[in-house]
Amino acid sequence: MDTNPDHIETSPIADRCPAGVLVVTGVVEEAAYVASHVLFIGGRSGVGKTTTALALHDLLVKADVPHAVIEGDYLGLAHPAPHLAFPDADLTEQNLATMWTNYRALGYRRLVYTNTVAVLTVAALTAAMGDDPVVTTVLLRSSDTSARARLEARALGPVATSLLQDSATTARRLDEAAPANVHRMNTDGVEPQRVAEQLLTLTGWASDGERAR
């Protein structure tokens, strides 16, 4: 695995999302239709998806860029697991559809969405969003050692061997199955702030914020 923190494997993507909506006296008004732009962040357990998304959120707040953040792994978090007990319910997609409809009604056009397998379910997720968004997909990668250290830090102690094995298996699956147009980014030895800065550059959203002011 490439351990260069500045190395991002990239491929061309669609044009960047234009600047956001106008807000006048608390009322959201659209001068013209503005396409949504979603950043899908996927990766194994312990790779740093949530921490990176929160770091990106902080950067976007500082740049005054309107956006929303959704932790996709929580949209179907229940027992029994909905995707196993009710495989035809598509609960994660249904919940995303509801949440994004509400965000979009308020004028939000940029979404940061994290989910372990997001890079493999782009078609279903964008269909759930329902507004034909511009899409940027990123697969965060890390070694087994780094993932274990993050998981143990989160759990404040040792984690189950089965969880570590599942994380490793998922990492291999994502590496093998993720399409060629997915940006791959290594997180070993890289602070979340640094990863978030690379994502901000990748999306072009900082420039959008400058144009909106």
Secondary structure, 3 states (H helix, E strand, C coil): CCCCCCCEECCCCCCCCCCCCEEECCEEECCCCCCCEEEEEEECCCCCHHHHHHHHHHHHHHCCCCCEEEEHHHCCCCCCCHHHHCCCCCHHHHHHHHHHHHHHHCCCCEEEEECCCHHHCHHHHHHHHCCCCEEEEEEEECCHHHHHHHHHHHHCCCCCHHHHHHHHHHHHHHHHHCCCCCEEEECCCCCHHHHHHHHHHHHCHHHHHHHHC
